[in-house]
Amino acid sequence: QVQLVESGGGLVQAGGSLRLSCAASGRTFSSYGMGWFRQAQGKEREFVAAINTSGGTTYYADSVNGRFTISRDNARTTVYLQMNSLKPEDTAVYYCAARDLRVAGTYLAPHVYGSWGQGTQVTVSS
């Protein structure tokens, strides 16, 4: 298990940008694929973006592709989510997660992630 702490959320106007960070504990961070999910009030948690262990492969939900960028710094044991051109519909609690390599499945599926952060609120005003 890895401990995850998100930061960087806040209130921003539509069209603005935010960068979320997720700091991970432990010396094995580079062995974990990482993902970002979000959950809007009254809705199910949904996949946003994911990145493999080296950072060479990324995945995005259609709704954020071209606006959001996921990256990681293994030396700093941190994964980032740069969010540009934000829309009111991006309002949600954003969670980062570390993939459990023992669980089969795609990066898009919540069940393959074994560790979750506490979440950070992103609110986009119109």
Phi and psi in radians as a Rosetta constraint file:
Dihedral C 1 N 2 CA 2 C 2 CIRCULARHARMONIC -2.171 0.35
Dihedral N 2 CA 2 C 2 N 3 CIRCULARHARMONIC 2.493 0.35
Dihedral C 2 N 3 CA 3 C 3 CIRCULARHARMONIC -1.591 0.35
Dihedral N 3 CA 3 C 3 N 4 CIRCULARHARMONIC 2.362 0.35
Dihedral C 3 N 4 CA 4 C 4 CIRCULARHARMONIC -2.209 0.35
Dihedral N 4 CA 4 C 4 N 5 CIRCULARHARMONIC 2.381 0.35
Dihedral C 4 N 5 CA 5 C 5 CIRCULARHARMONIC -2.330 0.35
Dihedral N 5 CA 5 C 5 N 6 CIRCULARHARMONIC 2.044 0.35
Dihedral C 5 N 6 CA 6 C 6 CIRCULARHARMONIC -1.543 0.35
Dihedral N 6 CA 6 C 6 N 7 CIRCULARHARMONIC 2.704 0.35
Dihedral C 6 N 7 CA 7 C 7 CIRCULARHARMONIC -2.719 0.35
Dihedral N 7 CA 7 C 7 N 8 CIRCULARHARMONIC 2.922 0.35
Dihedral C 7 N 8 CA 8 C 8 CIRCULARHARMONIC 1.819 0.35
Dihedral N 8 CA 8 C 8 N 9 CIRCULARHARMONIC -0.085 0.35
Dihedral C 8 N 9 CA 9 C 9 CIRCULARHARMONIC -1.234 0.35
Dihedral N 9 CA 9 C 9 N 10 CIRCULARHARMONIC 2.995 0.35
Dihedral C 9 N 10 CA 10 C 10 CIRCULARHARMONIC 2.870 0.35
Dihedral N 10 CA 10 C 10 N 11 CIRCULARHARMONIC -2.893 0.35
Dihedral C 10 N 11 CA 11 C 11 CIRCULARHARMONIC -1.821 0.35
Dihedral N 11 CA 11 C 11 N 12 CIRCULARHARMONIC 2.269 0.35
Dihedral C 11 N 12 CA 12 C 12 CIRCULARHARMONIC -2.497 0.35
Dihedral N 12 CA 12 C 12 N 13 CIRCULARHARMONIC 2.643 0.35
Dihedral C 12 N 13 CA 13 C 13 CIRCULARHARMONIC -1.376 0.35
Dihedral N 13 CA 13 C 13 N 14 CIRCULARHARMONIC 2.705 0.35
Dihedral C 13 N 14 CA 14 C 14 CIRCULARHARMONIC -0.960 0.35
Dihedral N 14 CA 14 C 14 N 15 CIRCULARHARMONIC 2.405 0.35
Dihedral C 14 N 15 CA 15 C 15 CIRCULARHARMONIC 1.604 0.35
Dihedral N 15 CA 15 C 15 N 16 CIRCULARHARMONIC -0.200 0.35
Dihedral C 15 N 16 CA 16 C 16 CIRCULARHARMONIC -1.465 0.35
Dihedral N 16 CA 16 C 16 N 17 CIRCULARHARMONIC -3.038 0.35
Dihedral C 16 N 17 CA 17 C 17 CIRCULARHARMONIC -2.323 0.35
Dihedral N 17 CA 17 C 17 N 18 CIRCULARHARMONIC 2.665 0.35
Dihedral C 17 N 18 CA 18 C 18 CIRCULARHARMONIC -2.505 0.35
Dihedral N 18 CA 18 C 18 N 19 CIRCULARHARMONIC 2.674 0.35
Dihedral C 18 N 19 CA 19 C 19 CIRCULARHARMONIC -2.147 0.35
Dihedral N 19 CA 19 C 19 N 20 CIRCULARHARMONIC 2.077 0.35
Dihedral C 19 N 20 CA 20 C 20 CIRCULARHARMONIC -1.589 0.35
Dihedral N 20 CA 20 C 20 N 21 CIRCULARHARMONIC 2.535 0.35
Dihedral C 20 N 21 CA 21 C 21 CIRCULARHARMONIC -2.148 0.35
Dihedral N 21 CA 21 C 21 N 22 CIRCULARHARMONIC 2.620 0.35
Dihedral C 21 N 22 CA 22 C 22 CIRCULARHARMONIC -2.362 0.35
Dihedral N 22 CA 22 C 22 N 23 CIRCULARHARMONIC 1.889 0.35
Dihedral C 22 N 23 CA 23 C 23 CIRCULARHARMONIC -1.599 0.35
Dihedral N 23 CA 23 C 23 N 24 CIRCULARHARMONIC 2.291 0.35
Dihedral C 23 N 24 CA 24 C 24 CIRCULARHARMONIC -1.964 0.35
Dihedral N 24 CA 24 C 24 N 25 CIRCULARHARMONIC 2.523 0.35
Dihedral C 24 N 25 CA 25 C 25 CIRCULARHARMONIC -1.601 0.35
Dihedral N 25 CA 25 C 25 N 26 CIRCULARHARMONIC 2.833 0.35
Dihedral C 25 N 26 CA 26 C 26 CIRCULARHARMONIC 1.668 0.35
Dihedral N 26 CA 26 C 26 N 27 CIRCULARHARMONIC 2.701 0.35
Dihedral C 26 N 27 CA 27 C 27 CIRCULARHARMONIC -1.601 0.35
Dihedral N 27 CA 27 C 27 N 28 CIRCULARHARMONIC 0.050 0.35
Dihedral C 27 N 28 CA 28 C 28 CIRCULARHARMONIC -1.836 0.35
Dihedral N 28 CA 28 C 28 N 29 CIRCULARHARMONIC 0.317 0.35
Dihedral C 28 N 29 CA 29 C 29 CIRCULARHARMONIC -0.946 0.35
Dihedral N 29 CA 29 C 29 N 30 CIRCULARHARMONIC -0.692 0.35
Dihedral C 29 N 30 CA 30 C 30 CIRCULARHARMONIC -1.166 0.35
Dihedral N 30 CA 30 C 30 N 31 CIRCULARHARMONIC -0.185 0.35
Dihedral C 30 N 31 CA 31 C 31 CIRCULARHARMONIC -1.640 0.35
Dihedral N 31 CA 31 C 31 N 32 CIRCULARHARMONIC 0.005 0.35
Dihedral C 31 N 32 CA 32 C 32 CIRCULARHARMONIC -1.857 0.35
Dihedral N 32 CA 32 C 32 N 33 CIRCULARHARMONIC 2.255 0.35
Dihedral C 32 N 33 CA 33 C 33 CIRCULARHARMONIC -1.231 0.35
Dihedral N 33 CA 33 C 33 N 34 CIRCULARHARMONIC 2.593 0.35
Dihedral C 33 N 34 CA 34 C 34 CIRCULARHARMONIC -2.213 0.35
Dihedral N 34 CA 34 C 34 N 35 CIRCULARHARMONIC 2.599 0.35
Dihedral C 34 N 35 CA 35 C 35 CIRCULARHARMONIC -2.420 0.35
Dihedral N 35 CA 35 C 35 N 36 CIRCULARHARMONIC 2.780 0.35
Dihedral C 35 N 36 CA 36 C 36 CIRCULARHARMONIC -2.081 0.35
Dihedral N 36 CA 36 C 36 N 37 CIRCULARHARMONIC 2.350 0.35
Dihedral C 36 N 37 CA 37 C 37 CIRCULARHARMONIC -2.223 0.35
Dihedral N 37 CA 37 C 37 N 38 CIRCULARHARMONIC 2.892 0.35
Dihedral C 37 N 38 CA 38 C 38 CIRCULARHARMONIC -2.499 0.35
Dihedral N 38 CA 38 C 38 N 39 CIRCULARHARMONIC 2.692 0.35
Dihedral C 38 N 39 CA 39 C 39 CIRCULARHARMONIC -2.421 0.35
Dihedral N 39 CA 39 C 39 N 40 CIRCULARHARMONIC 1.999 0.35
Dihedral C 39 N 40 CA 40 C 40 CIRCULARHARMONIC -1.470 0.35
Dihedral N 40 CA 40 C 40 N 41 CIRCULARHARMONIC 2.737 0.35
Dihedral C 40 N 41 CA 41 C 41 CIRCULARHARMONIC -1.021 0.35
Dihedral N 41 CA 41 C 41 N 42 CIRCULARHARMONIC 2.238 0.35
Dihedral C 41 N 42 CA 42 C 42 CIRCULARHARMONIC 1.379 0.35
Dihedral N 42 CA 42 C 42 N 43 CIRCULARHARMONIC 0.102 0.35
Dihedral C 42 N 43 CA 43 C 43 CIRCULARHARMONIC -2.142 0.35
Dihedral N 43 CA 43 C 43 N 44 CIRCULARHARMONIC 2.868 0.35
Dihedral C 43 N 44 CA 44 C 44 CIRCULARHARMONIC -1.337 0.35
Dihedral N 44 CA 44 C 44 N 45 CIRCULARHARMONIC 2.730 0.35
Dihedral C 44 N 45 CA 45 C 45 CIRCULARHARMONIC -1.140 0.35
Dihedral N 45 CA 45 C 45 N 46 CIRCULARHARMONIC 2.386 0.35
Dihedral C 45 N 46 CA 46 C 46 CIRCULARHARMONIC -2.266 0.35
Dihedral N 46 CA 46 C 46 N 47 CIRCULARHARMONIC 2.621 0.35
Dihedral C 46 N 47 CA 47 C 47 CIRCULARHARMONIC -1.188 0.35
Dihedral N 47 CA 47 C 47 N 48 CIRCULARHARMONIC 2.449 0.35
Dihedral C 47 N 48 CA 48 C 48 CIRCULARHARMONIC -2.024 0.35
Dihedral N 48 CA 48 C 48 N 49 CIRCULARHARMONIC -0.984 0.35
Dihedral C 48 N 49 CA 49 C 49 CIRCULARHARMONIC -2.812 0.35
Dihedral N 49 CA 49 C 49 N 50 CIRCULARHARMONIC 2.754 0.35
Dihedral C 49 N 50 CA 50 C 50 CIRCULARHARMONIC -2.609 0.35
Dihedral N 50 CA 50 C 50 N 51 CIRCULARHARMONIC 2.799 0.35
Dihedral C 50 N 51 CA 51 C 51 CIRCULARHARMONIC -2.534 0.35
Dihedral N 51 CA 51 C 51 N 52 CIRCULARHARMONIC 2.488 0.35
Dihedral C 51 N 52 CA 52 C 52 CIRCULARHARMONIC -1.417 0.35
Dihedral N 52 CA 52 C 52 N 53 CIRCULARHARMONIC -3.099 0.35
Dihedral C 52 N 53 CA 53 C 53 CIRCULARHARMONIC -1.096 0.35
Dihedral N 53 CA 53 C 53 N 54 CIRCULARHARMONIC -0.654 0.35
Dihedral C 53 N 54 CA 54 C 54 CIRCULARHARMONIC -1.514 0.35
Dihedral N 54 CA 54 C 54 N 55 CIRCULARHARMONIC -0.296 0.35
Dihedral C 54 N 55 CA 55 C 55 CIRCULARHARMONIC 1.557 0.35
Dihedral N 55 CA 55 C 55 N 56 CIRCULARHARMONIC 0.032 0.35
Dihedral C 55 N 56 CA 56 C 56 CIRCULARHARMONIC -1.414 0.35
Dihedral N 56 CA 56 C 56 N 57 CIRCULARHARMONIC -0.283 0.35
Dihedral C 56 N 57 CA 57 C 57 CIRCULARHARMONIC -2.255 0.35
Dihedral N 57 CA 57 C 57 N 58 CIRCULARHARMONIC 2.282 0.35
Dihedral C 57 N 58 CA 58 C 58 CIRCULARHARMONIC -2.232 0.35
Dihedral N 58 CA 58 C 58 N 59 CIRCULARHARMONIC 2.745 0.35
Dihedral C 58 N 59 CA 59 C 59 CIRCULARHARMONIC -2.359 0.35
Dihedral N 59 CA 59 C 59 N 60 CIRCULARHARMONIC 2.508 0.35
Dihedral C 59 N 60 CA 60 C 60 CIRCULARHARMONIC -2.418 0.35
Dihedral N 60 CA 60 C 60 N 61 CIRCULARHARMONIC 2.549 0.35
Dihedral C 60 N 61 CA 61 C 61 CIRCULARHARMONIC -1.206 0.35
Dihedral N 61 CA 61 C 61 N 62 CIRCULARHARMONIC 2.599 0.35
Dihedral C 61 N 62 CA 62 C 62 CIRCULARHARMONIC -1.012 0.35
Dihedral N 62 CA 62 C 62 N 63 CIRCULARHARMONIC -0.593 0.35
Dihedral C 62 N 63 CA 63 C 63 CIRCULARHARMONIC -1.197 0.35
Dihedral N 63 CA 63 C 63 N 64 CIRCULARHARMONIC -0.329 0.35
Dihedral C 63 N 64 CA 64 C 64 CIRCULARHARMONIC -2.078 0.35
Dihedral N 64 CA 64 C 64 N 65 CIRCULARHARMONIC -0.148 0.35
Dihedral C 64 N 65 CA 65 C 65 CIRCULARHARMONIC -1.022 0.35
Dihedral N 65 CA 65 C 65 N 66 CIRCULARHARMONIC 2.261 0.35
Dihedral C 65 N 66 CA 66 C 66 CIRCULARHARMONIC 1.605 0.35
Dihedral N 66 CA 66 C 66 N 67 CIRCULARHARMONIC -0.253 0.35
Dihedral C 66 N 67 CA 67 C 67 CIRCULARHARMONIC -1.974 0.35
Dihedral N 67 CA 67 C 67 N 68 CIRCULARHARMONIC -0.599 0.35
Dihedral C 67 N 68 CA 68 C 68 CIRCULARHARMONIC -1.889 0.35
Dihedral N 68 CA 68 C 68 N 69 CIRCULARHARMONIC 2.595 0.35
Dihedral C 68 N 69 CA 69 C 69 CIRCULARHARMONIC -2.346 0.35
Dihedral N 69 CA 69 C 69 N 70 CIRCULARHARMONIC 2.188 0.35
Dihedral C 69 N 70 CA 70 C 70 CIRCULARHARMONIC -1.718 0.35
Dihedral N 70 CA 70 C 70 N 71 CIRCULARHARMONIC 2.471 0.35
Dihedral C 70 N 71 CA 71 C 71 CIRCULARHARMONIC -2.623 0.35
Dihedral N 71 CA 71 C 71 N 72 CIRCULARHARMONIC 2.944 0.35
Dihedral C 71 N 72 CA 72 C 72 CIRCULARHARMONIC -2.535 0.35
Dihedral N 72 CA 72 C 72 N 73 CIRCULARHARMONIC 2.667 0.35
Dihedral C 72 N 73 CA 73 C 73 CIRCULARHARMONIC -2.203 0.35
Dihedral N 73 CA 73 C 73 N 74 CIRCULARHARMONIC 1.738 0.35
Dihedral C 73 N 74 CA 74 C 74 CIRCULARHARMONIC -1.161 0.35
Dihedral N 74 CA 74 C 74 N 75 CIRCULARHARMONIC -0.509 0.35
Dihedral C 74 N 75 CA 75 C 75 CIRCULARHARMONIC -1.165 0.35
Dihedral N 75 CA 75 C 75 N 76 CIRCULARHARMONIC -0.590 0.35
Dihedral C 75 N 76 CA 76 C 76 CIRCULARHARMONIC -1.674 0.35
Dihedral N 76 CA 76 C 76 N 77 CIRCULARHARMONIC 0.025 0.35
Dihedral C 76 N 77 CA 77 C 77 CIRCULARHARMONIC 0.825 0.35
Dihedral N 77 CA 77 C 77 N 78 CIRCULARHARMONIC 0.873 0.35
Dihedral C 77 N 78 CA 78 C 78 CIRCULARHARMONIC -2.393 0.35
Dihedral N 78 CA 78 C 78 N 79 CIRCULARHARMONIC 2.454 0.35
Dihedral C 78 N 79 CA 79 C 79 CIRCULARHARMONIC -2.035 0.35
Dihedral N 79 CA 79 C 79 N 80 CIRCULARHARMONIC 2.531 0.35
Dihedral C 79 N 80 CA 80 C 80 CIRCULARHARMONIC -2.135 0.35
Dihedral N 80 CA 80 C 80 N 81 CIRCULARHARMONIC 2.720 0.35
Dihedral C 80 N 81 CA 81 C 81 CIRCULARHARMONIC -2.347 0.35
Dihedral N 81 CA 81 C 81 N 82 CIRCULARHARMONIC 1.833 0.35
Dihedral C 81 N 82 CA 82 C 82 CIRCULARHARMONIC -1.501 0.35
Dihedral N 82 CA 82 C 82 N 83 CIRCULARHARMONIC 2.139 0.35
Dihedral C 82 N 83 CA 83 C 83 CIRCULARHARMONIC -2.061 0.35
Dihedral N 83 CA 83 C 83 N 84 CIRCULARHARMONIC 2.011 0.35
Dihedral C 83 N 84 CA 84 C 84 CIRCULARHARMONIC -2.003 0.35
Dihedral N 84 CA 84 C 84 N 85 CIRCULARHARMONIC 2.866 0.35
Dihedral C 84 N 85 CA 85 C 85 CIRCULARHARMONIC 0.847 0.35
Dihedral N 85 CA 85 C 85 N 86 CIRCULARHARMONIC 0.863 0.35
Dihedral C 85 N 86 CA 86 C 86 CIRCULARHARMONIC -1.152 0.35
Dihedral N 86 CA 86 C 86 N 87 CIRCULARHARMONIC 2.557 0.35
Dihedral C 86 N 87 CA 87 C 87 CIRCULARHARMONIC -2.112 0.35
Dihedral N 87 CA 87 C 87 N 88 CIRCULARHARMONIC 2.734 0.35
Dihedral C 87 N 88 CA 88 C 88 CIRCULARHARMONIC -0.962 0.35
Dihedral N 88 CA 88 C 88 N 89 CIRCULARHARMONIC -0.577 0.35
Dihedral C 88 N 89 CA 89 C 89 CIRCULARHARMONIC -1.244 0.35
Dihedral N 89 CA 89 C 89 N 90 CIRCULARHARMONIC -0.119 0.35
Dihedral C 89 N 90 CA 90 C 90 CIRCULARHARMONIC -1.439 0.35
Dihedral N 90 CA 90 C 90 N 91 CIRCULARHARMONIC -0.113 0.35
Dihedral C 90 N 91 CA 91 C 91 CIRCULARHARMONIC -1.063 0.35
Dihedral N 91 CA 91 C 91 N 92 CIRCULARHARMONIC 2.174 0.35
Dihedral C 91 N 92 CA 92 C 92 CIRCULARHARMONIC -3.121 0.35
Dihedral N 92 CA 92 C 92 N 93 CIRCULARHARMONIC 2.979 0.35
Dihedral C 92 N 93 CA 93 C 93 CIRCULARHARMONIC -1.528 0.35
Dihedral N 93 CA 93 C 93 N 94 CIRCULARHARMONIC 2.241 0.35
Dihedral C 93 N 94 CA 94 C 94 CIRCULARHARMONIC -1.819 0.35
Dihedral N 94 CA 94 C 94 N 95 CIRCULARHARMONIC 2.305 0.35
Dihedral C 94 N 95 CA 95 C 95 CIRCULARHARMONIC -2.108 0.35
Dihedral N 95 CA 95 C 95 N 96 CIRCULARHARMONIC 2.420 0.35
Dihedral C 95 N 96 CA 96 C 96 CIRCULARHARMONIC -1.760 0.35
Dihedral N 96 CA 96 C 96 N 97 CIRCULARHARMONIC 2.745 0.35
Dihedral C 96 N 97 CA 97 C 97 CIRCULARHARMONIC -2.594 0.35
Dihedral N 97 CA 97 C 97 N 98 CIRCULARHARMONIC 2.598 0.35
Dihedral C 97 N 98 CA 98 C 98 CIRCULARHARMONIC -1.888 0.35
Dihedral N 98 CA 98 C 98 N 99 CIRCULARHARMONIC 2.294 0.35
Dihedral C 98 N 99 CA 99 C 99 CIRCULARHARMONIC -1.280 0.35
Dihedral N 99 CA 99 C 99 N 100 CIRCULARHARMONIC 2.423 0.35
Dihedral C 99 N 100 CA 100 C 100 CIRCULARHARMONIC -1.574 0.35
Dihedral N 100 CA 100 C 100 N 101 CIRCULARHARMONIC 1.904 0.35
Dihedral C 100 N 101 CA 101 C 101 CIRCULARHARMONIC -1.191 0.35
Dihedral N 101 CA 101 C 101 N 102 CIRCULARHARMONIC -0.191 0.35
Dihedral C 101 N 102 CA 102 C 102 CIRCULARHARMONIC -1.417 0.35
Dihedral N 102 CA 102 C 102 N 103 CIRCULARHARMONIC -0.195 0.35
Dihedral C 102 N 103 CA 103 C 103 CIRCULARHARMONIC -1.811 0.35
Dihedral N 103 CA 103 C 103 N 104 CIRCULARHARMONIC 2.212 0.35
Dihedral C 103 N 104 CA 104 C 104 CIRCULARHARMONIC -1.351 0.35
Dihedral N 104 CA 104 C 104 N 105 CIRCULARHARMONIC 2.593 0.35
Dihedral C 104 N 105 CA 105 C 105 CIRCULARHARMONIC 2.510 0.35
Dihedral N 105 CA 105 C 105 N 106 CIRCULARHARMONIC 3.078 0.35
Dihedral C 105 N 106 CA 106 C 106 CIRCULARHARMONIC -1.568 0.35
Dihedral N 106 CA 106 C 106 N 107 CIRCULARHARMONIC 2.852 0.35
Dihedral C 106 N 107 CA 107 C 107 CIRCULARHARMONIC -1.078 0.35
Dihedral N 107 CA 107 C 107 N 108 CIRCULARHARMONIC -0.362 0.35
Dihedral C 107 N 108 CA 108 C 108 CIRCULARHARMONIC -1.384 0.35
Dihedral N 108 CA 108 C 108 N 109 CIRCULARHARMONIC -0.230 0.35
Dihedral C 108 N 109 CA 109 C 109 CIRCULARHARMONIC -1.625 0.35
Dihedral N 109 CA 109 C 109 N 110 CIRCULARHARMONIC 2.185 0.35
Dihedral C 109 N 110 CA 110 C 110 CIRCULARHARMONIC -1.009 0.35
Dihedral N 110 CA 110 C 110 N 111 CIRCULARHARMONIC -0.548 0.35
Dihedral C 110 N 111 CA 111 C 111 CIRCULARHARMONIC -1.205 0.35
Dihedral N 111 CA 111 C 111 N 112 CIRCULARHARMONIC -0.228 0.35
Dihedral C 111 N 112 CA 112 C 112 CIRCULARHARMONIC -1.507 0.35
Dihedral N 112 CA 112 C 112 N 113 CIRCULARHARMONIC -0.062 0.35
Dihedral C 112 N 113 CA 113 C 113 CIRCULARHARMONIC -1.731 0.35
Dihedral N 113 CA 113 C 113 N 114 CIRCULARHARMONIC 2.229 0.35
Dihedral C 113 N 114 CA 114 C 114 CIRCULARHARMONIC -1.743 0.35
Dihedral N 114 CA 114 C 114 N 115 CIRCULARHARMONIC -0.288 0.35
Dihedral C 114 N 115 CA 115 C 115 CIRCULARHARMONIC -2.308 0.35
Dihedral N 115 CA 115 C 115 N 116 CIRCULARHARMONIC 2.402 0.35
Dihedral C 115 N 116 CA 116 C 116 CIRCULARHARMONIC -2.277 0.35
Dihedral N 116 CA 116 C 116 N 117 CIRCULARHARMONIC 2.568 0.35
Dihedral C 116 N 117 CA 117 C 117 CIRCULARHARMONIC -1.435 0.35
Dihedral N 117 CA 117 C 117 N 118 CIRCULARHARMONIC -3.114 0.35
Dihedral C 117 N 118 CA 118 C 118 CIRCULARHARMONIC -1.496 0.35
Dihedral N 118 CA 118 C 118 N 119 CIRCULARHARMONIC -0.233 0.35
Dihedral C 118 N 119 CA 119 C 119 CIRCULARHARMONIC 1.680 0.35
Dihedral N 119 CA 119 C 119 N 120 CIRCULARHARMONIC 2.678 0.35
Dihedral C 119 N 120 CA 120 C 120 CIRCULARHARMONIC -2.411 0.35
Dihedral N 120 CA 120 C 120 N 121 CIRCULARHARMONIC 2.358 0.35
Dihedral C 120 N 121 CA 121 C 121 CIRCULARHARMONIC -1.408 0.35
Dihedral N 121 CA 121 C 121 N 122 CIRCULARHARMONIC 2.293 0.35
Dihedral C 121 N 122 CA 122 C 122 CIRCULARHARMONIC -2.086 0.35
Dihedral N 122 CA 122 C 122 N 123 CIRCULARHARMONIC 2.171 0.35
Dihedral C 122 N 123 CA 123 C 123 CIRCULARHARMONIC -2.176 0.35
Dihedral N 123 CA 123 C 123 N 124 CIRCULARHARMONIC 2.176 0.35
Dihedral C 123 N 124 CA 124 C 124 CIRCULARHARMONIC -1.983 0.35
Dihedral N 124 CA 124 C 124 N 125 CIRCULARHARMONIC 2.069 0.35
Dihedral C 124 N 125 CA 125 C 125 CIRCULARHARMONIC -1.630 0.35
Dihedral N 125 CA 125 C 125 N 126 CIRCULARHARMONIC 2.590 0.35
